[in-house]
Amino acid sequence: MYGWHLRILRVNLTTHKVTTEDVDPKIARDYLGGRGWAIHYLYKEMDPMTDPLSPENKLIFATGPLTATPAPTGNRYMVVTKSPLTGALAHSNSGGEFPTWMKRTGFDMFIFEGKSSEPVYLYVNEDQVEVRSAAHVWGKDTHETTDILKAETSADARVACIGPAGENLALMAAIMNDKHRAAARSGVGAVMGSKNLKAVVAMGNKNPPLYNPEGMRVERGYVQECGRGCEEGFEHAHLRNVVCAAGDQHAWYFADTEFFARHV
């Protein structure tokens, strides 16, 4: 199926056992995107009354069908769990390079279950999957953690991790990737800390299959051309013209795709 590997990596942090699962293509069609997949699995597998900071909560990293493709702004991933901040569904989003490298491991989604008895991190290099000790980086901030884990794995790897806020279960804690990108909504970093999971380190070369690679490149070029001339400090204002030209602007309560004087 295009855009997907149709594979999930499941990590039991209590036992450090790692398993892989194939995904029914129907799920990919019925639950669009990384958020759709992740919410489906969370609802199917977890009691909604679960304590968000208990081992029974699940923490899911999920990519989408455009991740690791040439699609502009497509390289994102979702962190889905039960929020310790709201007690409801958490779906926090981040971009950068980590989502691409996560997808290139050959897996679309990582599901973390249970709680490790000691700090650990997950290292994934395609079919090489290891749960490793993170005792030496526990207590360190996300920048230092990223540098240390890249040094001991590979300079080509990408890292998503928590800092002291997540370790201490602060409800505003984020999961930081590539040092400066954040999955920051709903306290997902606290859930990661509650599992003694310090970081996820990902790398690989397995791109998902594309239906029309040349067409994707043409569309990417079109969007890039529309964005040329964007001045520093005015990026988002300029994007309004881009999305209107592409017919992708939601106007007048979704009744139109462009703003006109009649709407005023």
N, C-alpha and C positions, 0 to 999 in steps of 0.2 A: 504494500500500500504506500502510495507516494507521500513523502513528508514524515514518515514514521519508520522506526526500526521494529516497532511492535514487540518491544522487550522491556521488561521491568526488572530492576535490581531490588531485592528485598533484604534488608539488613536487620537481624535480631541483635540488638545491642546487649541484651542480657546474656546471651550465649555466645555472641560474636559469630554466629552462623550466618552465612550469606547464601542466598538462593536466587535463581533467575526464573522468570516466568514469561511465557509467550502471551500476547494479548490478542483476543478475538478482534478482528478488523471491525466488527459491528460496533464494538465499544468506541473505537476511534471515530466512526461515522456518527454515532448517536450522541457522544459527549465531546463537543468540539474543543480543541485546544488543550493546553496543559492544565488549565484550571478545571475544565470540564472533566477530564480524566481523573484528576486528583480528588475532586469532590465526590465523584462516583465511588471511588475506592474507599474514601473516608466514611461516607454514609453507609456503604455496604458492610464494612468491616468493624465499625466502632460504635459502641453504645453512646448515644448523644448526651447521656448524663455523666460521662467520664470526666474526672478531674483533669483540667488541662495540663497540670504540672505532674501528673502521675505517669508511671511507666505505661499505662494502658492507652494513653493518647498516642496517636501516630503523627509523625512529622514527614511530610511528603515534598520532595523536590521534583518539579515536573516541567519539562520543556514542551514547546508547541510544534505544530507542523511546519512553521516557518523558521524555527531555530536551526542554525547552521546551514542556512540557504542564503542565496544572494539577496533575498527580500529586504528592502530598506526597513530599518527599525525592527526587524523580525527576531533578532537575537536576544530573546528574553527568557526568563524562567519564573515559575511560580513556586512560592512556599505555601503549602496548604496544611492546616492543622486546626485544632480547636483552640481558640484564643484564650489565654489566661487574663487578658485585659477586659474582654467583653463577655466571655462565656459562650460566644457564638462562633460561627465559622470565620476563620482567618484565611485570607488569600492575599499574600504580599508578593509584590512583583519587583524584579530587578533586571537590569541589562548588563552591558559590559561584555567582557570576553568569556567569563566563566560559563554562561549558558551554552555558548558554542562548543567549548571543550567538553562540557558535560554531555551534550548530544553526541559528540564524536567518540565517546566511549562505546557507542553502540547500544546504549540504553536510553529510553525516552523518559524514564522516571525512576527515582530512588525512593523507596519506602522504608522509613526507620521505625522500628518497634522496640518496646522495652526500655531498659536503662542499664547502661554499663556500670559496673562496680567501681570503675576507675576512669579517669579521663582518656578518651580515645579520639582518633580521627580516621576517616575512611579514605583510602587511596584506591583510585580506580584508573587503570590504564588498559582500556578495552577489556580483555578477559582476565587480566591480572587484577584481582580485587582483594584488598587486605584491610583488616581492622587493626590499626596500629596504636601503640601507646602515645598519648599526648601529654603525659605528665610533665615533660620538659617545656611545654608551651602554655600550660595551664597558669592563669594569672597574668599572662602577657597580653598586650593590646593587639588589635587586628593587624596593624602594619608589621609589627615585629613577628607575629605568628606567621603571616604570609611569607616573609623573607626566610624564616627558618625552615618552613615546610617545603618551599621551592628549592632551597639549598640541599635538603636531604632527599628530595625526589627528583625533580627535573626543572630546569629553568623554563621549559616549555609548558609546564603544568599551570593550572589556574586554581585559585583557592577561594573558597567561601568559608568564613569562620566567624566566631563570636569573640568578644573581648570580656573584660571583667563584669560588665553590666549583665551580659547573658549568663555568665557563670554564677552570678549572685541572684539570678531570677528576677531582675528588674523588669517590670512590665512594659517598659518602653524600649527594651533591648532589640537591636536590629541584628540581622545576619549580613555581614559585609563581604562583598566579593571584589576582587581586583583592587583592594585597598579602599577605593573611593565610591563603590556602588553599594546600595543598600536595599535589602528587602526589610523594610522598617515598620510596616503596619502591624498592629494588633499583638505585639509582644512575641513574635515568632522566635526571636533570639533567646527569650526566657525558656521556651519549650526545648530548644536545642540544648541549653544549659542544663535543664532538668534531666536530660538523658545522658549527661556527661559526654556529649559529643562536641568536641572543640572545633572541628573543621571537616570539610570535604575537599579533597584534592583530586582533580580530574584532568585527564588528557587522553588523546586518541586521534585516530585518523579516519574514523568511519562516518562519513557524511550520509545523511538519509537520501534515498532515491528521489529524483524529481521527475515529474511527468514531462515537462518541457523546459529543459535547462536554458536553451537559447531564448525562449520567450521570457523567462525570468530575468535574464540579463538585459533584454530590451526594455522591459518595464522598469528595472532598476535604473537604467540609463535615463529613462524619461523622468523619473522622480528626481534624480540628481540634477538634471538639466533645469527642471522647474525650480530647484532650490538655489541655483547659482545667483550670485549677486546679493545674497543675504548679508546684511551688515552686522557687525559685532554689536550685541546688545538688543537686536531686533529680530532674533531668530523666530520666536513664537508668533510675532505679529506678521512676519513674512509668510509663515506657514499657512496662515489663513487664506492667502491668495493661492497657494499650492493646492490645498484641499478643495477649495471652491472650483478651481480649474479642472480638477480630477473628478468632480461630482461627488465628493466624499464629505461635504460639509452638512452637518445636521442643522437644519434651520426651521424655525417656526414649528417647534414641537414635532420634528421629524416629518413634517408635511412637505418639505422642500429640501433641496440640496444646495441652495445658494441664497444669500441675503439680498433682498430687493427693497426698494423704497416702500413698497406696499406693506411690508412687514412692520413698518415703523408707525 
